[in-house]
Amino acid sequence: MLFLSVLTAAVAPGVSLLTYLYLRDRYEAEPIHMVARMFVLGILVVVPIMVIQRGLQLWLGDNPVVFAFGESAGVEEFVKWFVLYHVIYNHTEFDEPYDGIVYASSISLGFATLENVLYAIYSPATFGTLLVRALLPVSGHALFGVMMGYYLGKAKFAPANKRNYFLVISLLLPVLLHGTYDWIMITVRTNWMWFIIPFMIVLWVWGLRKMNHATSRSPFRFLVREDEIKL
């Protein structure tokens, strides 16, 4: 019974955040099976990512900057970006800018959810530690996904001469943010909350603005307004 409670507490933050981000799609909600597919892909890439990270760690060592920005953030965000680009970017369901946020956060939260479950199983997890993980690493992964998805959406609907520029940002910005998060957690031994909480607040405010901006650029917003006028 205790194990089931801990497992539920480990899974709930990722599912809750994904539900929140999904419901923010005001105009043309994505098919549930597509969102679930990306969530599952996020779970499936955990093992190959761990294998790559272990190999790089044995090769490059444990330098905090290399580990934070390369072995951890670099590998995780690149694999998620690679899957998104090849599975979703050219899919017909990706038909408005906010869709990039939905799909990128789906794969990010799939990854974060399994990571949280493994932590709960193999570490002495308590309700307090799982709550902290929900507020920090799980929501962090969601927001890194928001940034990635926002610029994938920009790339998808940008003129051809700007497309590659936004694609590069969609990879590099999440790596930079994720790496900064990891670097803070690795190097700040005491009073780390004074650094990570402001960082997360800024990230949430920035992410919410990106969500609002992506929603405001939906081509379906005019159709919804026309239907409201008719009613």
N, C-alpha and C positions, 0 to 999 in steps of 0.2 A: 504493500500500500504506500509506504514511504517512497519507494523507487518510482512508482507511478506519479506521485505528487511532484517529485523533483523533475521527472521527465516532462510533465505538463508545464511546469514553471520554466523549463529550458526552451520549450517549443513556442510557448504563448507569445513572447515578445516579437519574434519574427513574423508570425502569422498576423498578429495585431497590427504591426506597422505596415505590412503588405496590404491588409484590408483597408487601412486608412489611406494609403497612397492610391489604391485602386478606386476607392469611392470619391476621390478628388477629381477623377476624370468626369467632368460635368456633361460633356457633349456626345461622346461616342465611346462608350465603355468597351474595353477589349474582351474577346471571348475568354471565359474562365479557363477553358482547357489550354489556351495558349499561355496564359499567365502561370497556370499550374505546371505546364511543361518547362518553362524557364526556371521556376522554383526548383523543380526536380533536377534540372541540369546543374543548378547551383550546388545542390547536394552531391551530385555525381562527380563534380570537378574537385571536390575536397581532397580525395586520395591522390590523384595525379599532382595536384599542387603541393601536397605534403612531401611527395617523393622528390619533386624538383627542388623544393626548398631545402630538403635535407642534403641533396647532392651539392647545391650551391654553398650551403653552410660548411660542408666538409672541404670544399675547394677554396672558398673565399674567407672563411673564418667568421669571427663574431664581432667585427668592428661595428659599433652602434649605428653609424651612418649607412654603411653598406647593408647591414641587416635590415634596418628600418625602411630604407628607400628602395633597395634592390631585392634582397632575398624575401622579404615579407610583402611590402606594398607592391613592388614592381611585378613580382610573379603573380600574385593574386589578382591584381587589377588587369594585367595583360591577358591572363587566361579568360577572365570574365568578358573582357572587351572582345577578345578573339571569337568566343562563342557567340556573343551578341551580334557581331558584325556578320558572321557566316550563317547564322540561323535566322535572325530577325530583321536585319537592316534592309534587306531587299524583299521582305515578305509583304504580301498585299495588305495584311492587317495593320502594318505600320503606316497609317495614313493620316496622322496628325502629330504635331511636335510632342505633345504630352505622352504619347505612346512610348517614346524612348525612355522616359522616366519610369513608366510602369514596368517595362520589360527589364530594364537595367536594375531597378530595385528588386525585382523578382529573383533574378539570378544572384544578386548580392545577399538577399535575405535567405535564400536557400542555403548558400554557403555559410552564412552567419548562424543559421539555425542548427545545422549539423555540428558546427564548431562548438556551439553552446551545449548541445547534447553530449558531445564527447567530453567537454569540460565537466559537466555535471556527473558523468559516469566515472571518470578517472581522477577527479579531484574531490576533496572534501567540500562539496558545494552545500551552502546553506541558503535560506531564503534571501538573506542580506546580500550574499555574494552574487546570486542570480539577479537580484534587483539592480545591483551596480552594473552587472554585465548587460542588462537590458537597456540601461540608460547610457552606457558608454559604447562598448564594442558593437553590440547589435544595432543600435541606432546609428552608430558611426558607419557601419557597412551600408545601411539604408541610404544615408546621406551621400556617401561616396558614389552609390548607384544613381542617386538623383542627379549629381553633377555629370556623371558619365552619360546618362540617358538624355539630359538636357542638351548636351552638345552633339550627341548622335542625332537628336531631333533637328537641331540646327543644320547639321550636315545634310541630312536627308532632304530638307526642303530649301537648301541654299542654292544660289547659282553655281554652276559647275566650277567657276574659278575660285570659289571660296570653300568648296566641299572638303578638300583635303586639309585645309586649315582647321576647320571645326572637328574633323576626325582626329587630328593630332591632339587637339585640346581635350577631346573626350577621353583620351587615354592618359595624357600627361597630368591633367588637373587632379583626377582621382588618385593617381600615384603620389603626387605632391602632398595632397591632404592626408591620405592614409599614412604616408611615410612620416609626416609631421606628428600625427597622432602616436604612431609607434615610437618615434624618437623621444617624445615627451615621456611616455610610459617607461621606456628603457633607461633613460638618463637621469630623470628627476626622481631621486630615491625618497626624499621626504617632501611633504607639502605639495605633492604632485596635483592634488585637487585644485590648488590655486591656479594651476596652468591649464589643466584639462577641461575644467568646467567653463571658463571663458571661451576656450577654443570650441567646445561643443555648442555653446550659445550662439557664437558667431556662425557656426556651420548650420545650425537650425534656421537662423534668420535668413541666411544666404540661400539655403535650400528652399525655404518657403517662397522666397521671392522668385526663384527660378521656376518653381511649380506654377505660381500665378502667371508668370510671363509666358510660359509654355501654353497654359490653358487659354490665355488671351489671344494666342495666335492660331487657335484651332479653326480650320476652314468650316467646321460644322456649327460654329456659334451662330452664324446667320440663319441657318436652317431652323435651329431651335427657336430663335427669336421670331421668325416668320410663323412657326407653329403656334407660339404663344399669342401672337397678334390675332391669328385666325380664331383662336379659342375665345 
